Amino acid sequence: MLDMLAMMAQEFKAWKERRKGAVAILFGVPVVYTLLFGFVYSASVIKNIPLVVYDQDQTAVSRSLAQAFADSERYEIVGQVASQEEMAEYLRTNRAMVALAIPSGFSRDVKYSRSAHISLELNASNLMFANNVLSTYPEITQTFAAAVGQKLMEGVNQPPAQALGTAAPVRLNVRIVDNPTVSYSNFVLPGLSINGLLIAIYLVSCTLLTAEYAALLRGRQPAWAIIAGKLLPCWLLSVVAFAVSIGLLVACFPVPLRGSVLQLLAVGGAFAFAVAAFGLFVSSLSPNVIVAMQYSAVYVMSSFLCSGYSWPTFAMSDLMRAYA
């Protein structure tokens, strides 16, 4: 027992005198992550989901329906379009995650107690948006329908079939695009795979210059030669790793791949270059591998947290959006 206590005392002394960096990591990283997660998720719910409106009716009733969505803190109208093609373009380019389509004759159908059908198109490539929309739109449409039905039924005696149409004058059809089956595999697997690639690229690149650190300071070799010679092979291999990751997702699981493969590789190449270049920058600040790895503890998790994958950037606070 005394030997154990003596060893513990010796170890605490070592932590105090020689392992101050490890102490800083042990206490600092959990604090930093707690603050980051706290700030990112401070809103508790996703708000201001971008919504585009395609109002073919252009009446007071149709505008009041669009306003019902705008009045909800969950949605923010980012555009009014005049065609189905424009609406689809908003969803395709992610300028909007939800599209509300109100057909012509909507007000007339409501007035004459015919169930009026409206459509909600939802981009489900990100399941956070999809789940939030699917859980919040019924409350908005039902409240609107009840208010309209109440006005129509006041003081009117109607037969059962007509009364049903009056009591529920608005019917909503939901169409999910990009991820129509709301598959977690299509959403989760690519994100986690590429996050794994980010970690791998960063951990490799953040140690590339540590061996040349002293030589670089003494000026034996040009800095540009060291940087280019270290960065380019790492980048090219990272692009190959990106292609392999995408190939495995498509071939083995299978995650659907739509669009240009060359464009995907171009985006992946830019992504890999950015991560490798940042890792090389960290490596230039690190006198040894241990210090470089310590820096990685802060970067890797915060980059994933603020990427928009686990929580959308528009739902973050201004501080966290700026940090992201």
C-alpha positions in Angstrom: 0.0 0.0 0.0 2.8 2.4 0.9 4.5 1.6 -2.4 1.4 2.4 -4.3 0.9 5.7 -2.4 4.5 6.7 -3.1 4.0 5.9 -6.8 0.9 8.0 -6.9 2.6 10.9 -5.2 5.5 10.6 -7.7 3.0 10.5 -10.6 1.1 13.6 -9.4 4.4 15.5 -9.1 5.3 14.5 -12.6 1.9 15.7 -13.9 2.5 19.0 -12.1 6.0 19.6 -13.3 6.4 17.9 -16.7 2.9 17.2 -18.0 1.3 20.6 -17.9 0.3 20.2 -21.6 -1.5 16.9 -20.8 -3.3 18.5 -17.8 -4.4 21.4 -20.1 -5.8 18.9 -22.6 -7.4 16.7 -19.9 -9.3 19.7 -18.5 -9.5 22.1 -21.4 -10.9 19.8 -24.2 -14.0 18.8 -22.2 -14.6 22.4 -21.3 -14.2 23.6 -24.9 -16.4 20.8 -26.2 -19.1 21.5 -23.6 -19.1 25.2 -24.6 -19.2 24.4 -28.3 -22.0 21.9 -28.0 -23.9 24.3 -25.7 -23.6 27.2 -28.0 -24.4 25.2 -31.1 -27.5 23.5 -29.6 -28.6 26.5 -27.6 -31.7 27.0 -29.8 -32.9 23.6 -28.7 -35.1 23.3 -31.9 -34.4 24.0 -35.5 -35.8 27.4 -36.5 -36.1 29.4 -39.7 -36.1 26.5 -42.1 -35.9 28.1 -45.6 -39.3 27.9 -47.3 -40.2 28.9 -50.9 -43.8 29.5 -51.9 -45.4 28.8 -55.2 -48.8 30.5 -55.0 -50.8 29.9 -58.2 -54.0 31.2 -56.6 -52.9 34.7 -55.5 -55.9 35.3 -53.3 -56.4 36.5 -49.7 -57.0 32.9 -48.6 -53.9 31.5 -50.3 -51.7 34.4 -48.9 -53.1 33.8 -45.4 -52.0 30.1 -45.7 -48.4 31.2 -46.7 -48.5 33.7 -43.8 -49.4 31.0 -41.4 -46.1 29.3 -42.2 -44.2 32.6 -42.1 -45.7 33.3 -38.6 -44.3 30.1 -37.3 -40.8 30.5 -35.9 -39.9 27.2 -37.5 -40.0 28.5 -41.1 -38.7 31.5 -43.0 -40.0 32.4 -46.5 -37.0 33.0 -48.7 -38.7 33.4 -52.0 -41.9 33.6 -54.0 -41.8 31.8 -57.4 -44.0 31.8 -60.4 -43.4 28.3 -61.9 -42.8 24.7 -60.9 -39.3 24.9 -62.5 -38.3 27.8 -60.2 -39.6 26.0 -57.2 -37.6 22.9 -58.1 -34.5 25.0 -58.6 -34.8 26.5 -55.1 -34.8 22.9 -53.7 -32.1 21.6 -56.0 -29.7 24.4 -55.1 -30.6 24.2 -51.3 -31.7 27.8 -51.3 -34.9 26.4 -49.7 -35.4 23.1 -47.9 -39.2 23.2 -48.2 -41.6 24.3 -51.0 -45.2 25.1 -50.5 -47.3 24.8 -53.6 -50.8 26.3 -53.6 -52.9 25.5 -56.7 -55.1 27.8 -58.7 -58.7 27.7 -57.5 -57.6 27.1 -53.9 -59.8 29.9 -52.6 -62.8 28.8 -54.7 -62.5 25.2 -53.5 -62.4 26.4 -49.9 -65.4 28.7 -50.4 -67.6 26.0 -52.0 -66.7 23.4 -49.4 -64.6 21.2 -51.7 -61.4 19.9 -50.1 -58.6 22.1 -51.3 -55.4 20.3 -52.0 -52.0 21.9 -51.4 -48.6 20.4 -51.8 -45.5 20.5 -49.6 -42.2 19.4 -51.3 -39.4 18.6 -48.9 -35.7 18.2 -49.5 -34.8 15.2 -47.3 -31.1 15.1 -48.1 -30.6 16.3 -44.5 -32.8 14.4 -42.1 -32.8 17.1 -39.5 -34.9 19.3 -41.9 -37.1 16.4 -43.0 -37.9 15.3 -39.5 -38.6 18.8 -38.3 -40.9 19.6 -41.2 -42.8 16.3 -40.9 -43.4 17.0 -37.2 -44.4 20.7 -37.5 -46.4 21.2 -40.7 -49.6 19.3 -39.5 -50.0 21.8 -36.6 -49.9 24.8 -39.0 -52.2 23.3 -41.6 -54.7 22.0 -39.1 -54.9 25.3 -37.3 -55.4 27.1 -40.6 -58.0 24.6 -41.8 -59.9 24.8 -38.5 -60.0 28.6 -38.7 -61.2 28.5 -42.3 -63.8 25.8 -41.6 -65.1 27.7 -38.6 -65.9 30.7 -40.7 -67.6 28.7 -43.4 -69.8 26.7 -41.0 -71.0 29.6 -38.9 -74.7 29.7 -39.2 -75.0 27.2 -42.0 -76.7 23.8 -41.9 -75.1 21.4 -44.3 -75.5 17.7 -45.3 -72.9 15.3 -43.9 -70.7 15.1 -47.0 -70.5 18.8 -47.5 -70.0 19.4 -43.8 -67.0 17.1 -43.9 -65.5 19.1 -46.7 -66.2 22.3 -44.8 -64.8 21.1 -41.5 -61.6 20.0 -43.3 -61.3 22.3 -46.3 -57.6 21.9 -46.8 -55.8 18.7 -47.7 -52.0 18.6 -47.7 -50.0 16.3 -49.9 -46.4 15.8 -49.0 -43.7 14.9 -51.6 -40.2 14.1 -50.4 -37.3 14.7 -52.8 -33.6 13.8 -52.9 -34.1 11.2 -50.1 -37.7 10.0 -50.7 -37.4 7.0 -48.4 -36.0 9.2 -45.6 -33.1 6.7 -45.4 -30.7 7.2 -42.6 -28.1 5.3 -44.6 -28.2 7.8 -47.5 -27.7 10.6 -45.0 -25.6 9.2 -42.1 -23.1 7.0 -44.0 -21.7 9.6 -46.4 -21.3 12.2 -43.6 -19.5 9.8 -41.2 -17.4 8.4 -44.0 -16.1 11.8 -45.1 -15.7 12.9 -41.5 -13.4 9.9 -41.1 -11.5 11.0 -44.2 -11.1 14.5 -42.7 -9.7 13.0 -39.5 -7.3 10.8 -41.5 -6.1 13.6 -43.7 -5.6 16.0 -40.8 -3.8 13.5 -38.6 -1.4 12.7 -41.4 -0.8 16.3 -42.6 -0.4 17.8 -39.2 2.8 15.8 -38.6 4.4 16.3 -42.0 6.7 19.2 -41.1 7.6 18.2 -37.5 10.7 16.3 -38.7 11.9 19.3 -40.8 11.0 21.9 -38.2 14.6 22.6 -37.1 16.0 22.5 -40.6 13.3 24.9 -41.8 14.2 27.3 -39.1 17.9 27.2 -40.0 17.0 27.8 -43.6 18.9 24.9 -45.1 16.0 24.3 -47.6 13.6 26.8 -49.1 10.3 26.9 -47.3 8.3 26.6 -50.5 10.1 23.4 -51.5 9.4 21.8 -48.2 5.7 22.9 -48.2 5.1 21.8 -51.8 7.0 18.6 -51.5 5.1 17.6 -48.4 1.6 18.9 -49.4 1.2 17.7 -52.9 1.7 13.9 -52.3 -0.5 14.0 -49.3 -3.2 15.8 -51.3 -3.1 13.4 -54.2 -3.3 10.4 -52.0 -6.2 12.0 -50.1 -8.1 12.4 -53.4 -7.6 8.7 -54.1 -8.8 7.9 -50.6 -11.9 10.1 -51.2 -12.7 8.3 -54.4 -12.2 4.9 -52.6 -14.6 6.0 -49.8 -17.3 7.1 -52.3 -16.8 3.9 -54.3 -17.4 1.8 -51.2 -20.5 3.7 -50.3 -22.0 3.2 -53.7 -20.9 -0.4 -54.3 -21.4 -2.0 -50.9 -24.3 -0.3 -49.1 -25.5 1.1 -51.7 -25.8 4.8 -51.4 -27.2 6.3 -54.6 -24.9 8.5 -56.7 -26.6 11.0 -59.0 -24.9 13.6 -61.2 -21.4 14.1 -62.5 -18.6 12.0 -61.0 -16.0 14.5 -62.2 -17.8 17.3 -60.3 -17.9 15.2 -57.2 -14.1 14.5 -57.5 -13.5 18.2 -58.1 -15.3 19.0 -54.9 -13.6 16.2 -53.0 -10.2 17.4 -54.3 -10.9 20.9 -53.1 -12.0 19.5 -49.7 -8.9 17.3 -49.4 -6.6 20.2 -50.3 -8.2 22.5 -47.7 -7.8 20.0 -44.9 -4.3 18.9 -45.9 -3.2 22.6 -46.2 -4.6 23.4 -42.8 -3.0 20.3 -41.3 0.3 21.4 -42.8 -0.1 24.9 -41.3 -0.6 23.3 -37.9 2.4 21.2 -38.5 4.5 24.3 -39.1 3.5 25.6 -35.7 4.3 22.3 -33.9 7.9 21.5 -32.8 7.1 17.8 -32.4 4.4 15.1 -33.1 3.0 15.2 -29.6 2.1 19.0 -29.8 0.6 18.4 -33.3 -1.7 15.7 -31.9 -2.7 17.9 -29.0 -3.8 20.6 -31.5 -5.9 18.0 -33.3 -8.1 17.3 -30.3 -9.6 20.8 -30.6 -9.9 21.0 -34.4 -11.3 17.6 -35.3 -14.4 17.6 -33.1 -15.2 21.3 -33.5 -14.9 21.1 -37.3 -17.4 18.2 -37.4 -19.7 19.9 -34.9 -19.8 23.2 -36.9 -19.9 21.7 -40.3 -23.7 21.8 -40.5 -24.0 18.0 -40.5 -25.1 17.5 -36.9 -26.9 20.9 -36.6 -27.7 23.3 -39.5 -25.6 26.5 -39.6 -28.6 28.8 -40.0 -30.1 27.5 -36.7 -26.9 28.4 -34.8 -26.3 31.6 -32.9 -24.4 34.4 -34.6 -21.3 33.6 -32.6 -21.3 30.0 -33.5 -22.1 30.7 -37.2 -19.1 33.1 -37.4 -16.9 30.4 -35.7 -18.2 27.8 -38.2 
